[in-house]
Amino acid sequence: MEEYHLRTLLEEVRRGSVEVEDAMARLRTLPFESVGNFAHLDQHRALRCGFPEVVFGQGKTPDQVVQIVKRLGERNERVLVTRVSAEMRAAIGEQLPEATYHALPRLLVVDRSQPYEKLAGVVVATGGTADIPVAEEAAITAELMGNQVERIFDVGVAGLHRLLARLEKLQAARVVVAVAGMEGALPSVIGGLVSAPVIAVPTSVGYGASFQGLSALLTMLNSCATGVSVVNIDNGFGAGYLASLINRIGRTGNGS
């Protein structure tokens, strides 16, 4: 189906019966590509949204991940798989030798893009060291999307002077990702210190009454600081993706 539509469209462009801009508009809505009977890949997402479809690895078999990544890699220089366990990585390593595995955030990355200048402006901060896996998921996602990322880790509100010592870097950011568990106060504090948007990421780090991140999530949703938005618990990928979109607004770069 997809090949038929593409061939027909290209023939129309060659004959001059379809303008290039009209063809580009049609390409944005062409059908998906099926992989076996378990996946339907949105191969035109990069054209519409600026970045290829991202694969959620958890719950998939190693063979399914391999097939999906290979298909995506045929048309995209960059492929990202989230929530990949070490066991899954070991099972698919020989079949995807070009992939890089980041163990802490559990990310699998294929990046065949040529070197280009990345956009500065993204800062990722954590309340504690235990929040770093989620923060790294955000940071690596943003980097793969063409951004330079400044990391500021372990600057939680229990020792506020640690955060204030990094104030210059925070205030120079175009967007800040604030990752915290426990009571989740870090984004509110940062939101009161910077003029940039703050993306709050609650983590499931904390003692029993934190309810696996629910306490931090509610704190962030009820923040009195302006300019703070919130993603779901442990959703570093979503925060990194959003940070990249914000950082590209009004700017040019080769990261799309």
C-alpha positions in Angstrom: 0.0 0.0 0.0 2.7 2.5 1.0 4.9 1.7 -2.0 2.0 2.1 -4.3 1.1 5.5 -3.0 4.7 6.7 -3.0 5.3 5.5 -6.6 2.1 7.1 -7.8 2.9 10.4 -6.1 6.4 10.5 -7.4 5.2 9.8 -11.0 2.7 12.7 -10.6 5.5 15.0 -9.4 7.6 14.0 -12.3 4.8 14.7 -14.8 4.2 18.1 -13.2 0.6 17.3 -12.3 1.4 17.6 -8.6 3.3 20.5 -7.1 6.3 19.7 -4.8 4.6 21.5 -1.8 1.4 19.5 -2.4 3.5 16.3 -2.5 5.1 17.2 0.8 1.7 17.7 2.3 0.5 14.2 1.1 3.7 12.6 2.4 2.8 13.6 5.9 -0.3 11.4 5.9 0.9 8.3 4.0 0.0 4.9 5.5 2.1 3.2 8.2 4.3 0.2 7.7 3.4 -3.1 9.2 6.0 -5.4 10.8 4.6 -8.9 11.1 1.3 -8.9 12.9 2.6 -7.1 16.1 3.6 -3.5 15.0 2.5 -0.8 12.7 5.3 1.8 12.3 4.7 5.4 11.7 7.5 5.9 9.2 6.5 9.5 8.5 6.6 10.8 12.0 9.9 12.5 11.5 8.5 14.4 8.6 5.5 15.5 10.6 7.0 15.9 14.0 10.7 16.4 13.5 11.8 13.1 15.1 11.2 9.4 14.3 8.8 7.2 16.2 10.3 6.2 19.5 10.0 2.5 20.6 8.8 1.6 24.1 10.8 -1.6 24.8 9.1 -2.8 28.0 6.7 -5.6 27.3 8.1 -6.4 23.9 10.2 -9.5 23.1 13.8 -9.1 22.0 12.9 -10.3 18.5 10.1 -7.7 18.2 12.5 -4.9 19.2 15.1 -6.1 16.7 12.6 -6.2 13.8 11.2 -2.8 14.7 14.6 -1.1 15.1 15.8 -2.5 11.8 12.8 -1.3 10.0 13.0 2.2 11.5 16.7 2.3 10.9 16.2 1.7 7.2 14.6 5.1 6.9 16.0 7.1 9.8 19.5 8.0 11.0 18.4 8.0 14.6 16.4 5.3 16.5 15.6 5.4 20.2 14.3 2.6 22.3 13.3 3.3 25.9 12.9 0.9 28.9 15.3 -1.7 27.6 16.5 -4.1 30.4 20.0 -5.4 30.5 18.6 -8.9 29.8 16.9 -7.7 26.7 20.1 -5.8 25.6 22.1 -9.0 26.0 19.5 -10.9 23.9 19.6 -8.5 21.0 23.2 -7.3 21.1 24.5 -9.6 18.4 21.6 -8.7 16.0 22.0 -4.9 16.6 25.8 -4.4 17.0 25.5 -0.7 15.9 23.2 0.1 18.8 24.6 1.8 22.0 23.1 0.8 25.3 22.9 3.2 28.2 22.5 1.0 31.2 21.5 3.6 33.8 18.5 5.1 31.9 17.9 1.8 30.1 18.0 3.4 26.6 19.1 1.8 23.3 20.3 4.3 20.7 21.2 3.9 17.1 22.7 7.1 15.8 24.2 7.3 12.3 23.8 11.0 11.8 26.8 13.1 10.7 28.3 15.5 13.2 26.5 18.8 13.5 26.3 21.7 15.9 23.8 21.1 18.7 21.7 23.7 20.3 22.7 24.9 23.7 20.0 25.8 26.2 18.8 22.6 28.0 19.5 22.0 31.7 18.6 18.8 33.5 18.7 19.0 37.3 18.0 16.4 40.0 17.0 16.5 43.6 19.2 13.5 44.5 21.6 11.0 43.1 18.8 8.4 43.1 16.9 10.5 40.5 19.8 10.3 38.0 18.5 7.3 35.9 15.3 9.2 35.0 17.3 12.4 34.5 19.7 10.6 32.1 16.7 9.3 30.1 15.7 13.0 29.7 19.2 14.2 28.9 20.1 11.5 26.4 16.7 12.0 24.6 17.3 15.7 24.3 20.9 15.1 23.1 19.8 12.7 20.4 17.3 15.3 19.2 20.1 17.8 18.7 20.6 19.6 21.9 23.5 20.3 24.2 22.5 19.3 27.8 24.0 20.7 31.0 23.6 18.3 33.9 23.2 19.6 37.4 22.8 16.6 39.8 22.1 16.2 43.5 21.0 19.8 44.2 17.8 19.1 46.2 16.1 21.5 48.6 17.5 19.7 51.7 20.7 21.5 50.9 19.5 24.6 49.1 23.0 26.2 48.9 24.0 23.4 46.4 21.3 24.6 44.0 22.1 28.3 44.5 25.7 27.6 43.7 24.6 26.6 40.2 22.2 29.5 39.7 24.1 31.1 36.9 23.8 28.0 34.7 20.1 27.6 35.6 19.3 31.2 34.7 21.1 30.9 31.4 18.9 28.0 30.3 16.1 28.2 27.7 14.4 25.2 29.4 15.0 23.4 32.6 14.1 19.7 33.4 13.8 19.3 37.1 13.7 15.7 38.3 12.9 14.8 41.9 11.3 12.2 44.1 10.6 12.4 47.8 8.4 15.5 48.3 9.1 16.8 44.8 9.9 20.4 45.8 12.8 21.1 43.4 10.8 22.3 40.4 8.9 24.9 42.5 12.2 26.3 43.8 13.7 26.4 40.4 10.6 27.9 38.9 10.9 30.8 41.3 14.5 31.5 40.2 14.5 31.3 36.4 12.6 32.9 33.5 12.7 29.8 31.4 10.0 27.1 31.3 10.5 24.3 33.9 9.5 20.7 33.1 8.9 18.9 36.4 9.5 15.1 36.4 8.4 13.2 39.6 10.3 10.0 40.3 9.3 6.9 42.2 12.2 7.5 44.6 11.1 7.8 48.2 9.9 6.1 51.4 6.5 4.4 51.8 4.4 7.6 52.1 5.8 8.8 48.7 3.5 6.2 47.2 6.0 5.4 44.4 6.1 8.9 43.1 2.5 10.0 43.7 3.5 12.4 46.5 6.0 14.1 44.2 3.6 14.2 41.3 0.9 15.9 43.4 3.4 18.4 44.8 4.5 19.4 41.3 0.9 19.6 40.0 0.1 22.0 42.9 3.2 24.1 42.5 2.8 27.8 43.3 5.7 28.7 40.9 4.7 30.0 37.5 6.0 28.4 34.3 6.1 24.8 35.7 4.6 22.0 33.7 4.5 18.3 34.8 5.0 15.0 33.0 4.2 11.6 34.4 6.1 9.7 37.1 9.5 8.6 35.9 8.8 9.9 32.4 12.3 11.2 31.6 11.8 10.5 27.9 8.7 12.7 27.7 10.5 15.5 29.5 13.6 15.3 27.3 11.4 15.3 24.1 9.4 18.3 25.3 12.6 20.2 26.4 13.9 19.7 22.9 10.8 21.1 21.3 10.9 24.2 23.5 14.6 24.7 22.9 14.1 24.7 19.1 11.4 27.3 19.1 12.5 30.3 17.1 15.9 28.8 16.4 17.5 26.9 13.5 19.5 23.7 13.9 20.1 20.3 12.4 18.6 18.4 15.3 15.1 17.9 13.8 
